[in-house]
């Protein structure tokens, strides 16, 4: 994970925001090991993931996988509790979705439209993991509409 942290920050946007980055399966494997070892290791993994992963799709998968903690199988508690070890992951995931969407938006072509809409749908799911995320996502959509209107008019 430390090696990944050094490398990920140098990735090109196409690699940084890929749906299936080459390291994704390795990260999922490490997550499964940490879950088997217990809550302390899972929490340590989550801290490492926040500091080393910048791909919103991988972060989203980690959140969904890690939320199935055997002692707390209540997803609402995991997402809404600011003391949850997943809270920083959810926040980072949301930030990375914003960055990904902005990157895609500035370089969008007609052939990329469906992929962009799919990413917006994924981001919506990630933003619904927190109470204030819903309003953040709606605000982003409002800004997107303004941007598109200005772009179309010019």
Secondary structure, DSSP 8 states (H G I E B T S, - for coil): -HHHHHHHTTS-HHHHT-TT-TTHHHHHHHHHHHHHH-HHHHHHHHHHHHHH---HHHHHHHHHHHT--TT---HHHHHH-TTSTTHHHHHHHHHHHHHHHHHHHHT--GGGHHHHHHHHHHHHHHHTTSTTHHHHHHHHHHHHHHHHHHHHH-
